[in-house]
Amino acid sequence: MGEFRFRTPNDWQLPNEVAATIHIVGLDGIPWPCKVDWDDTTLTVSRNREESGRTFIGYQTEKFGRLMVCTGSLLADHDYDLLLELARGTLNRARNQISNWDEGGLTIKADVHQKILKATKHLGTALMSRNVGQRDDLARESIELTLEAVFELSQAFGDQVAGYRQSHAGVERFWVACTAPSNPAYDGYFEQETQVVPPGAKRAAEENAEPLDGLLGDFSGEPFDQVRVKPTQLGGDQPLPTQRPMIVGPFLDTSAGGMEERLVECDDFRARRALVLNTMRNTVDSLPPNVSMLHLVSGINGLGHRHLNYAQQLQLTVDMLSLREEMELQTPTMISFDFPWAERLAGAVGGIHPLQVADSLLRQGVRTSYLGLEMNLDYGTTGSAFRDPLQWIDLVDVWAQLSVPLVLCLRMPSGVSSNVLGQNKNRLVCQPGDGMTDQQRIKMLQTVLPMMAARPMVAGLMWQQWRDDDDMRFPFGGLVSGEEAEKPIFEMLRQFRKTI
């Protein structure tokens, strides 16, 4: 068994929620389950392989809150200083990215270079120091300075690309969507006198020489270009939930606790399969003209659960994509994957990387228009930990290798007012993390989202939850509170929409 032994500072703490997220990643980029031991002076992270790897751990920064950072690639069965290796790994990633972006023509402020130079000097001094306390202090300062430089660098990247988008009309538009509100009183957020139709519907209208007056509208000043509605909200004599372009779905949520009750109550997989496919077939037969996308399947993460094992998830996904081909459907489709960093594998026995799941599906010849990356940010071990902006860039670059446009599907807690697990014993409820403030979470998204909009393969962003209590698995994850008051995250998305 390969062990990575780290000396920890005297004042260091290891909360249970941090210990549960520690993992090692090798050259293949796949997290490995680890055994973690800490005796107040030495942190031992071990796995059943002798190979080298990078150790990921939640680190509490002074300015940005708790972030998942990592060491450089280390040899197993050696002793290391934890803070020195985290400083080395963080600085190395920052210097490499600066070099790449500098060669690409990004204007990098002198302040960024100065912070990196100072962080490098601190790390060098720490490496030569024999005083343990001084070593730790200098390593901490190096990490903080490096992360400040990373955020400044990332903000500059996002700002410069946003300026390019605004000045070049031919650049494909990055869209922002959210789940439609369940309360009809909030239709005002999305309704206007005019209606935006998807490109396919516009072309059809032009071919039929139908007048387009009153169909096209300008939503550039609004926070959301599209809304997502459930298939059950369509059909019959009920009015459409919105006149905006609609994303319909998901028809199937494969995540634990995410399946509709009617699917859970089915006797077996055959009955579930028939219900899902019939729902899709009936919905597609009566699609309104303003449907811009069908979100077929969500929550795929390479693992199964008691209501739908992994093989059944794959079978249903292939069936739905095949049905799309059979019906000669032209409406774009999306399937989305939970835990896109594959961090779920760090605490699981078995399972495969979601990227490998997507690759396997595409190799079977089925086609989808978009791949969604679902991130339930800062929800403990059942969600995705916040990472520095450069790790987000690495993530989309890895997924972009599949050559299918990506959609970010986000959710995070804000306005947390109580201990949810203290009130609800349901094991599927995710406790919001306590390592970041609301301001730090929003600051992170303000930095990351413009960078994501700048990546050519990222087509759009969808916020997964409207109200705080719409999905009780993820409390406080909405854009509005349970009393339907707008939260600061709503205004942040509104401002972000204006910048792009």
N, C-alpha and C positions, 0 to 999 in steps of 0.2 A: 504493500500500500504506500502510495506517495504522500509524504507529509510536507506541508509548508509551515514552518514555525516562525512566528513573528513576535519580537519583543514589543510590548505595548507600553505607552507612557504610564507614569504613576497615577495620573488623574483620569485615565481613560475608563470609559464605561461601555458595556456591551448590553444594551436592552435586548429583550427577547425578540422583538420585531426586527431588529437589525441582524441578530445572529441567524434568524431564519432565512435571510435573503443572501447570505454569503455563499458565493459559488466560484468555481474555477472554470475558465474558458480556454480551450486549446486553440490550435491553429485552424481547426474546422469551424470555429465560432459557436460551438454547441456547449451550453452550460452543463456541468456535471454535478450530480448529487454529491454533497460533501458531508462529512462529519466535522462538527465544530466543537472545540474544547477551549476553555479559557480559565486560567487559574490566577487571575489578577495581574500576572506579569507576562505570560506567554499565551498567545493565540495560536492554536494548532488547527489547521484546515487540512483535512486528509480526504483522499478519494482512492478508489481501487485501480489507479493507473500510476505508472512511474514517470509519465511524460511531463515536460515543462508546461507552464500555463500562466495565465494572468488571473490574479485573485480580485474579485469584485466585492466591494463592501460599502454599506451606507456610511458616509462620512459627514459629520455635522460641521458645516462651515459657518462662519460668523455672519456673512453677508447674504448668502443664498439659501440657507437652511440645509437640510439633509439631502445630499446628492449621492447617487451611486457612482463611485469612482473606482479606479483599478490600478494595480501595479503594472509594471512592465512584465514581459515574459520571464518567469523565474524557474530555476531548476528545482525539482522536488528534493526532499530530504536534506535541506539546508536551513540555516538560521538567518533571519533577516530582521531589520528594524522596520516596523510597520509604517511609521510616518515617512521615513526616508523612501521606502519603495512606492508609497502612494504619491509622494512628491515627484519622484523620478518618472513614474508612469504618466502622471497628469501633464508634466512639463514636456515630455517627449511627444505626446499626442498633439499638444498645442504648437510646438515648434514645427512639426511636420505639416500641420494644416496651414500655418502661416506661410511656409515655404511654397506649398502648392498654390494657395490663393495669390500670393505675391507674383508668382510666375504667370498666373492667369490674368493679371492686370488689375486686381483689386487694390484700391487705394487704402493702405493701412496706416493709421495714425501713428505718430511718433510715440504717443503715450503707450500704445500696445507694445511696441518694441522695447521701450524702457522698462515696462513691468516684467516682460519676459527676461530681459537681461538681469534685472534685479533678482528675480526668482531663481535664475541660473546661478548667480553668485551665492545666494543663500544656500542653495542645495550643495554647491561645491564646498562652502565653509562647513556645512553640517557633516558632510562626508569625512572631512579631515579632523573634526573635533573629537576629542576624547571625553568631553563632558556630556553625559547622557542628557541632562536637562537642556543644555544649549543646543544639542543636536535636534531634540524634539521641537524646541521653539523655532529654530530656523526652518525645519521641515514644514511646520505649520504655516509659517509666513510664506514659504515658497508655494505651497498649495493655494493659499488665499490669493496671492498675487497672480498666479497662473490663471486661476478661475476668473479673476477680475478681467484679465487680458482676454480670456476666451469669450466672455460676455460682450466686451467692447468690440472685439473682432467680429463676433456673430451679428451684433447690431449693425455694424458698418456694412457687412455683407447684405443683410436684409434691406437696409435703407437704400443702398446703391442699386440693388436689383429692382426694388419697388419703384425707384425713379425711372429706371429703364422701362418697366412695364407701363407706367403712366405716359411716357413720351413716345411709345411705339404702339400704334393702334393694331398692328398685325399680330401681336403676341397673344397666344391663346389665353383666354380669361380664366383665372383661378376663381372657383366658386365656393361659396360658404352656405351650408345648409344646417338645418336642425330638425329634431323631431317635432312634429306638429303638436300644439297644445291640445290637451284633452278638454279644456274648458272653452266652449264656444264664445264666451265673452272676450276671449283674446284673439279672435280672428282678425281684429284690427291690426295686429302686428304684421300680418301677412297680406291682407286684402288691399287692393287698390282698384280704381275704376277701370284700369286697363289690365290686360292679361299677357303674360309672357308665355310663349309656346316654345317647345323644344325645337331644335333645328330640323328634325325629321318632319314634324307637323307643319313647319313653315314651308318646307319644300313642297309638301303635298298640296298645301293651299295654293302655292304659286302655280303648280302644274295644272290645277283645276281652275285657275283664273278666278279664285274666290277673293273678295276684297279683304285686305288685312287691316283696314282701319279699325282701331279699337282693340286689336289683338295684341299688338306689341306695346310694351311699356318699358320705362326706365326705372330699374330698382337699384341703381348705383348708390343712392343715398341710404338704402335700407340695410339692416344688418345681415339679412339672409336672402340668398338668391333662390333657394329651393327649400321645400319642407318634405320631411319623410312621414308618410302615413301608413297605417297598417292595412293589409288587404281587407280586413273586416270593416273598415271605415268606408269602403267603396261598394257600389252596387245598390240595387233596389231603387226606391224612390227618394232616398236620402240625398240632400244636397252635398256637393263636393266639399271636403274640409277646407279647401283653399283654391284660389284661382292661379296661384303661382305654379311653376313647374314642380311636379311632385315626384318624389322617390317613393315607390311603393314597396313595402316590406319591413323587416325580413319575413319571408314565408316560413322560415325555420330558424330558430335560435338554438344552436347545438350546445351552448354552454350550460354548465350545471345550474339548475334552477331557472333557466331561461326559456324552457319550453312552455307553450301555452297549455293551460289546464286540459283542454279538450284532447291534446295529443298525449299528455301524461295518462289520461284515463283510457286510452285505447288498449285493447287486450294484448296486442303484440306488435311487432315491427311491421308486419304486413298491413295491419290496419292503419298504423301511423303513416306508412308510405302512401297508401291510397288516399288518405285524408289530405296530406300535403300536396300531392300531385293534382288531385281534383280541385283543391283551392286555387292552385296556380292556374290550372286550365280555365276554370270559371272566371277568374279575375282577368286573365289575358283576353278572354273572349269579349269583355266589355270595358276595356281600358278607355278612360276619357282622353281627350287629345292633349292634355297638358301633362301627361306622365313622361318624365324625362329619363327614368331609370327604374329597373326592377332589382331590388336588393333581395337576392334569392336566399342566401344562407349566411348566417353570422355565427361568431363564437367558435370557429374551428381552431383548435390549438394542438392537435396531434395526440390528444388523449380522449378517452371515452368516459361515460358515466352510466349509472344504473338504468337510465331510461333510454339511452342511445349510445351503444358502444362505438368505438372508432370506425370499425368496418362499416357499420350501418350509416354513420355520418358520411363517409365517402360515397357509399352507394346512393344515398339520397341526393347528394350534391351532383353526382354524375347524371342521375335520373332527371334532375331539374334542368340541367344544362342541355341534356339530350332532348327534353321536351321543348325547350326553346327552339332548337334546330328543327324539330319535327313540325312545329307550328309556324316555322319561317318568320319568327318574330324579329322585327328590326329594332325594337326598343333596346337600348344598352342594358347590360346586366352587371351585377357586382356580387362577388362572394367575399366575405371578410373573415379575418383571422385574429383571434385573441392572442395576447402575449407574443407580439412580433419579435421581441428580443429572445424569445424562447426561455425566459426566466422561469417559467412554470416547470421546466425540466429539472431545475436545480433542487426541487423538492419532490420529484416524482420518480418512481421506479418504472422504467419503460417509457414509451412515448417517443415521438420524433419531433424535430423542429418544424414549426408551421411553414417555414419556407420550403422544406422538403415536401410537405403536403401539397402546397400550391404547385410545385414543380411536377409532382406525380400526377396531379389532375391535368395539367397542361399537356403532359406527355401522352395522356390517353386520347388526345385529339379533341377534347371538348374545349370550347372557346367561351371566354367571358370578357367583357369590355373593361372591367376594373377589378382590382384587388384592394380590399379594404384592410387597413392596419388598425385594429382596435386597441386603444390604450386607456384602461381605467386607472388613471394616474393617482398615485399616492393612496391606494387602498390596501396597504399592507401586503402580505404574501399572496393575496388573491387578486392583486392588481399589479400594475407596472410602476416601479419606483421611478422618481424623477432622476434624470441624468443630465449631465452638462450638454450644451447645445451641439458640441462636436459629435457626441454619440448619436444624436438624432440624424445628423448628416450621414454618418456611417450606416445607420439603419436603412435609410431610404436608398442609399447607393447599393447596398446588398440586395434589397428587394427589387430594385430597378433592373437587376440582371435578368429577370424573367421577361422583360420587355412588354409588360402590361402596365398601363397607367395606374397610379396608386391614389387612394383616397384615405385621408386620416380620419378615423372615427374616434372622437375623444370624449372623455368624461373625467371630471375631478371634483373632489369635495371643496365646498367653499361655504362660509357662514356656518361652520360647525358649532352647534350650541349645546350638545350633550354627548354623553358616552352611549353610543347606540347599542353596543353589546350588553351594556348594563340593563337595558330595557327590553331587548329582544334576544331570546336564546336561540333563534334560528341560526344554525351553523353556517348558512349560506350568506348571512349578512356580513358585509365587509366593513371593518372598522377604519374610518379615515385615519391617516397617519398624523402624528403629532410633531414631526420634525420640521415642518414648514408652516409659516403663517399664510393667511390668504394673500397678503401683499406679495410674498415671495413666490407663491404659486402663479399668480397673475403676471408677475415680472418675468417669470420663466417663459410663459406662453407668449408674452409680448416680444421676447427675444427670439423664440424658436419659430413661431408661425410665419413671420416674413421670410425666414430662411427656407422653410418648407415650400412656401409659395414660389420661391426662386428656383427650386429644382424642377427641371423640365418634365420629369416623370410623375410629379405630384399634381393631380388634376384638381383636387378640392379638399374641403374640410367639412365634416358633418359632426355636430354636437349631438351626443347620443340620448340626452335626457332633457325634457322640458321643465318639469317640476321636481322639487326635491324628493317628493314621495311617489313619483311615478314608477320607480323600480326600487323596491325596498332592499334589494341586495346592495345597492350603492347609495346610501343615504347622503343627503346634501349635495348630490351630483347634478342638480338642475340649474337652469338659467334663471329660474324664478323660484322663490321660496314656496313653502306649503301654503302660505297665504297669498301666493301669486304676486308678490312684490318683486320687481326686477332686482337682480343681484349685480354686484360690480363686474362679474364675469360677462354679463350681458353687454354692458357698456364697452368692455374691452373688445369684444367681438365686433361691435358696431364700429369702433375706431379702426380696428384692423381692416375691416371691409373697405373703409374709406381710403386707406393707404395703398391698397392694391387695385 
